[in-house]
Structure formats: structure tokens, C-alpha cells
Amino acid sequence: MHFDKLPASADPRRTAEIDYSARESWRMLGIMAEFVEATERLASIRPAVSIFGSARTPPDHANYMLTEDIARKLSDAGFSVISGGGPGIMEAANKGAYFGKSPSVGLNIQLPHEQSANTYQDISQTFRHFFARKVMFVKFAAAYVVMPGGFGTLDELFEALTLVQTGKIAPIPIILVGSSFWAGLADWVKTRMVDDGMISPGDINLMHIIDKPEDVVDAIFSHYEKRGFMPSLAEREIQFSL
């Protein structure tokens, strides 16, 4: 007997398709719920700075201690600090902010490896979906601070650069900390992407390489000194198209 001659209720292929469609619909509702819950929980944290970097950096590493120092200075200056909520640089960012004056925020992600929530979070929000989590990093950030890291860090960096370049978000400081780590990438962007016409010459100015913690804070304040940290109504409208 062929499946196409069976009634729909007895066709296993048809039953599987209906089951998949139902699961997909419930998945969409779950994604919506993640956005709604996270938006409500994070509504009061502005101004905030998102800090990115490797999950594999140990606590005794210079980059860990540098991140902790930067986060503490940002927190004491009045910025909530947002990290991915996990170990390594994320933990250092949350730890520095946790002992500062402003909230330490962790946007945790459920992963099969490399991710467990650190303990230095005043506000902890867990996501199942990367893209919902990534929107929250951008939505509430007045600046990006990017420490040395791997593929995930580069993903966040280039996404932020793309969103600013394309006008999907207002220009924000995108600060790469550590000239010894980032100089090669910046040179490649200049000598390959700019010289080959892949990006405009001015696009290289969307990111800034800084080494000292106090200079990171100063660069963020300098960017906003004439306009304030809260997004305008027009900028909020733009964010609806993220």
C-alpha cells in the first residue's frame, strides 16, 4: 500500500508534517515571549555598556583583570554593564560592575558547552535563541566595549559595525580594547576592505582601539557630551526595524 492512498490521518508523513508545523508555531510564541520578558526586565538599566570577550580567559589573565577594571570604572561612572553572563571575560565584566555603583547584567544563553552563568549578576536573563539575546545587547547599549575574544566576539563586533554602517542603529562608540590584539585586524580592514572598495574609507572610524580603562570611559562620555545618553524618539523608531 502506498502512503499517498492512505487517509491523511493514517499517513505518517502527513502526521509528522502537522506535528512539525505545530511545534514551529509554538516556537514562534516562545521567541516572542523571550523578547517581551527581556525588554520588560531590562527597561530600567539605561545607560548601559555591553562588554564582549572570550569565555576562555582565566581569572589570572591580564585581560580578565583589565576587563574587571574597565567594568568597575563604567559602573562607578553610572553605566550598567551588560555581558553574556558566562565565564571568562563575561565574568570579569559582571564582577567589576557587581562591586560598583550600577547594575551588573548577564544575558545568559543555553549552550551545550562553554556556558554557565557566573555569580556576579544583579539582573540575570536567560535566552534559548541567540538572535533574541543579540538584539538585547544592541537595544540597551550606549556603547560596545570589545575585549580580545574568538568567533563569538568577532560576530558581535561586526554585527555592531554593520548596524551602525547601515543606519539600523544610531552611531555608538565601538571600542576595541588592546592594540596588540586588534591592530592586525584594523590594518587588514584598512589595507584589504577599504583598499579593495568593500567598505567606505570613513567606515574604519566606526571602531576605536584603546588600551587604558580610563580612556574607555572618557571616549564614551566624549561621544555623548552634546546629546545625552538616552536615545531620541527618532532613534527608538529606528530600533523597531532591528
C-alpha positions in Angstrom: 0.0 0.0 0.0 1.3 3.4 -1.0 1.3 6.4 1.5 -0.5 8.6 -1.0 -3.5 6.3 -0.9 -3.8 6.4 2.8 -6.3 8.8 4.5 -4.5 11.8 5.9 -4.9 10.7 9.5 -3.1 7.4 8.7 -0.3 8.9 6.6 2.8 9.1 8.8 4.4 11.7 6.6 1.4 13.9 6.9 1.2 13.4 10.6 4.9 14.3 11.0 4.4 17.5 8.9 1.4 18.6 11.0 3.4 17.9 14.2 6.4 19.9 12.9 4.1 22.9 11.9 2.5 22.9 15.4 6.0 22.8 17.1 7.2 25.7 14.8 4.2 27.8 15.8 4.8 27.2 19.5 8.5 28.1 18.9 7.5 31.4 17.4 5.4 32.2 20.5 8.4 31.2 22.7 10.6 33.6 20.8 8.1 36.4 21.3 7.9 35.6 25.0 11.8 35.9 25.2 11.7 39.4 23.6 8.8 40.6 25.8 10.2 39.3 29.1 13.8 40.6 28.4 12.5 44.0 27.3 10.5 44.4 30.5 13.3 43.2 32.7 15.9 45.5 31.2 13.8 48.6 30.7 15.4 50.4 33.7 19.1 49.7 33.1 20.0 52.6 30.8 22.5 54.0 30.2 24.4 50.7 29.7 27.5 49.4 28.1 27.8 46.0 26.5 31.2 44.2 27.0 32.3 41.3 24.9 35.2 38.9 25.0 36.4 35.3 25.3 34.7 32.9 27.6 38.0 31.0 27.8 40.0 33.7 29.6 41.1 32.6 33.1 40.8 34.9 36.1 44.6 35.2 36.5 44.9 36.5 32.9 45.8 40.2 32.3 42.7 40.6 30.0 40.4 39.3 32.8 41.8 41.9 35.3 41.7 44.6 32.7 38.1 43.9 31.9 37.2 43.9 35.6 38.9 47.3 36.0 37.0 48.7 33.0 33.7 47.4 34.1 34.2 48.8 37.6 35.0 52.2 36.2 32.0 52.2 34.0 29.7 51.1 36.8 31.0 53.8 39.2 30.5 56.3 36.3 26.8 55.4 36.2 26.7 52.8 33.5 25.0 49.4 33.8 27.3 46.8 32.4 25.9 44.1 30.2 27.8 40.8 29.4 26.9 37.4 28.1 26.7 36.2 31.7 29.1 33.3 31.3 32.8 32.7 32.3 36.0 34.4 31.2 35.7 38.0 30.1 32.0 37.9 30.6 32.5 37.0 34.3 35.2 39.8 34.6 32.8 42.3 33.2 30.0 41.3 35.6 32.3 41.1 38.5 33.7 44.6 38.0 30.2 46.0 37.7 28.8 44.0 40.6 31.1 45.7 43.1 30.5 49.1 41.5 27.6 51.5 41.8 25.5 50.4 38.9 23.7 47.2 37.9 25.6 44.1 36.6 23.5 42.5 33.9 24.0 39.0 32.4 22.3 37.9 29.2 22.9 34.2 29.5 22.5 31.7 26.7 21.7 28.0 26.9 24.6 26.1 25.2 25.7 22.5 25.2 29.2 23.7 26.2 31.2 26.7 27.4 28.4 28.5 29.1 27.4 28.5 32.7 26.1 31.6 34.4 28.6 33.5 36.6 27.6 34.6 40.1 28.2 38.4 39.7 24.8 39.4 38.2 22.3 41.8 39.7 20.0 41.1 36.8 20.2 37.7 35.1 18.2 36.9 31.9 18.5 33.5 30.1 17.8 33.0 26.4 17.3 30.0 24.3 17.8 31.8 21.0 21.0 33.7 20.0 19.2 36.3 17.9 16.8 37.4 20.7 19.8 37.8 23.0 21.8 39.7 20.4 19.0 42.2 19.9 19.1 43.0 23.7 22.8 43.6 23.6 22.2 46.3 21.0 18.9 47.6 22.2 20.1 48.8 25.6 23.7 49.7 24.8 25.1 53.2 24.7 28.5 51.7 23.7 30.2 48.5 22.9 33.5 47.5 24.6 35.1 44.6 22.8 37.9 42.7 24.6 40.1 40.0 22.9 38.0 37.0 22.0 37.1 34.4 19.5 34.4 33.8 16.9 31.5 34.9 19.1 33.3 38.2 20.0 34.0 38.9 16.3 30.4 38.1 15.5 29.2 40.7 18.0 31.8 43.3 16.8 31.0 43.0 13.1 27.3 42.9 13.7 27.5 46.2 15.7 29.6 47.7 12.9 27.1 46.6 10.3 24.1 48.0 12.2 25.8 51.4 12.6 27.1 51.4 9.0 23.6 50.7 7.6 21.8 53.1 9.9 19.8 50.4 11.7 21.0 51.9 15.0 22.3 55.3 15.9 26.1 55.7 16.0 27.6 54.5 19.3 31.2 54.1 20.5 32.6 50.7 19.4 35.8 50.4 21.4 38.3 47.6 20.8 40.5 47.2 23.9 44.1 46.0 23.4 46.1 47.4 20.5 48.4 44.3 20.5 45.4 42.1 19.8 43.3 44.3 17.5 45.9 46.2 15.4 46.3 43.4 12.9 42.6 43.2 12.3 42.4 47.0 11.9 45.3 47.0 9.5 43.6 44.3 7.4 40.3 46.2 7.3 42.2 49.3 6.0 44.5 47.5 3.6 42.1 45.0 2.2 38.4 46.0 2.8 39.0 49.8 2.2 41.6 49.5 -0.5 39.5 46.9 -2.4 36.4 49.1 -2.1 34.5 46.7 0.1 33.7 49.4 2.6 34.0 53.2 2.6 37.2 54.8 3.9 35.2 56.5 6.7 33.8 53.2 7.9 37.2 52.4 9.6 36.4 55.3 12.0 33.4 53.4 13.4 35.7 51.5 15.7 38.4 52.8 18.0 41.3 50.9 19.6 42.0 51.9 23.2 44.3 50.4 25.8 43.7 52.3 29.1 40.5 51.7 31.2 40.1 55.4 32.0 40.4 56.3 28.3 37.5 53.9 27.5 35.2 55.8 29.9 36.4 59.1 28.6 35.7 58.1 25.0 32.1 57.2 25.8 31.4 60.4 27.7 33.1 62.4 24.9 30.8 60.8 22.3 27.6 61.7 24.3 28.6 65.1 25.8 26.5 67.1 23.4 23.4 64.8 23.0 22.8 62.8 26.2 22.7 59.0 26.6 19.1 58.3 26.1 18.0 57.5 22.5 15.8 60.1 20.8 12.3 59.3 19.7 13.6 59.0 16.1 16.3 56.6 17.2 13.8 54.5 19.1 11.7 54.3 15.9 14.8 53.1 14.0 15.3 50.3 16.6 11.9 48.9 15.8 13.4 47.7 12.5 16.3 45.8 14.1 
